[in-house]
Amino acid sequence: RFLGECGAHVYAVEPNLQRARAAAERCRDLPHVKVFCDDIAGFTADRQFDGILVIGVLEYASKYGQAPPLFIKHLQQYLQKDGFMITAIENQLGLKYFAGFAEDHLGIMMHGINDNYQPGEVTTFGRKALIDLFESAGFTSNRLFLPFPDYKMPAMVVYPGLYEKKGINFANILSNISWQDAQTRIPLFSLDKTLPLIAENGLLYDLANSFCLFSEYRQQQVLDDQVLLKITYHASIHHAI
């Protein structure tokens, strides 16, 4: 609905009939938003798009019969050559999983950490594996945003390279973010105390709980770095206050 309110022409694909009906009802007054009840792996369209948003979907590719590289290739046929793809997904090596939280999709402790994913099962990826997957698909620019506590209900999004910049105190911000995770579980250690330490040692991009990857075929200014830097920094300060 938000994209439609911004004036975008949106094709929204949802495999669950009840959820598709709910989305269509919420957007019933937006003529440029079309909701399709279909499996994205089998969805076809007669046009290409400026951008494709894959939110909480890539991890299900194997479950629905497509290897992740083939799944991405299927989507690429609908993406313009100067287009972008945004992928939101949990981090297989997310810090909360080390702290004893159950794997989000299967509900099993240490399932992803132990790399116990089976063929045809929901599968997530670590930072390098995820970026390698999109680079092998031809996306030469892959910028990693970090949503906290995760991409599903983010209270803060860290722009690529932002936390390395001097003058920004991430310790105070990160020490008050983990409690907002909707997945309730008593961790084996304090996430709020560990996250600042992780950031201080340059490991935040490897151990964040989830990723939001902005992929393009070539370097271009679809996003204004300076504007996003200011917006993200302002949001971070506001959250800290």
C-alpha positions, 0 to 999 in steps of 0.5 A, spaced: 500 500 500 505 504 501 508 503 494 502 504 491 500 511 495 507 513 492 504 513 485 508 506 483 505 501 479 505 495 483 504 487 482 504 484 488 504 476 488 502 472 494 501 464 494 496 464 500 489 466 498 487 469 505 493 473 505 492 475 498 485 477 499 487 481 505 492 485 501 487 486 495 482 489 500 487 494 503 489 496 496 482 496 493 482 504 492 489 504 489 488 502 481 495 501 480 496 496 485 494 489 483 495 483 487 496 476 484 495 469 488 500 465 485 507 462 487 512 467 485 516 461 482 511 460 477 508 467 476 509 470 469 508 477 467 508 481 460 512 486 462 519 488 466 519 492 472 524 497 475 525 494 481 523 487 484 522 486 492 523 479 494 521 480 502 522 473 506 521 469 499 528 467 497 529 462 503 523 458 500 526 457 493 528 450 495 522 448 498 518 450 492 522 446 487 528 451 485 535 452 487 536 459 489 540 461 483 535 458 478 530 462 482 533 469 482 534 467 474 527 466 474 526 473 477 531 477 472 527 476 466 522 481 469 527 486 471 529 492 466 537 492 465 537 498 469 533 496 475 534 493 482 532 488 486 531 488 494 532 482 498 530 481 505 532 475 509 534 472 515 542 471 516 544 464 517 549 466 522 545 471 526 547 473 533 541 471 536 541 464 533 548 463 537 544 466 543 539 460 543 534 463 539 530 458 534 531 458 527 525 462 525 522 458 519 523 451 522 523 453 530 529 448 531 535 451 535 542 451 532 539 448 526 542 454 521 548 455 525 549 447 525 548 448 517 543 442 518 538 445 512 536 439 508 535 439 500 528 442 499 528 445 506 527 453 507 534 455 507 538 462 509 545 464 508 550 468 511 553 475 509 558 472 504 554 466 501 548 471 500 552 476 496 556 471 492 549 468 490 547 475 487 554 476 484 554 470 480 547 472 477 550 478 474 549 483 480 555 487 480 553 492 485 550 489 492 549 494 498 548 490 504 543 494 509 542 492 516 535 492 519 534 491 527 532 487 530 530 484 524 527 486 517 520 484 519 519 489 524 525 493 524 526 499 529 532 501 525 536 500 519 543 501 518 546 504 511 552 500 508 558 503 512 555 507 516 557 504 523 564 505 521 564 512 520 567 516 526 562 521 530 557 516 531 556 512 537 553 506 536 554 503 542 548 506 545 543 505 540 545 497 539 544 496 547 537 498 546 534 494 540 534 487 541 528 487 546 524 489 540 525 482 537 518 479 536 521 472 537 521 471 545 526 467 548 531 468 554 538 468 550 544 465 553 548 471 553 546 479 553 544 481 546 544 488 548 551 488 551 554 483 545 552 487 539 556 494 541 562 489 542 560 486 535 560 493 532 566 495 535 570 489 532 567 490 525 563 484 525 556 487 525 555 485 518 557 478 519 552 477 525 546 481 524 540 477 525 537 479 518 539 482 511 536 487 506 540 487 500 540 492 494 542 489 488 544 492 481 547 490 475 551 496 475 553 502 479 548 507 479 545 513 483 538 510 484 539 511 492 542 518 494 548 516 499 548 523 502 541 523 503 540 516 506 546 517 510 542 523 513 536 520 514 539 513 517 543 517 522 537 522 524 533 515 525 538 512 529 539 518 534 531 519 534 531 512 537 537 513 542 533 518 545 
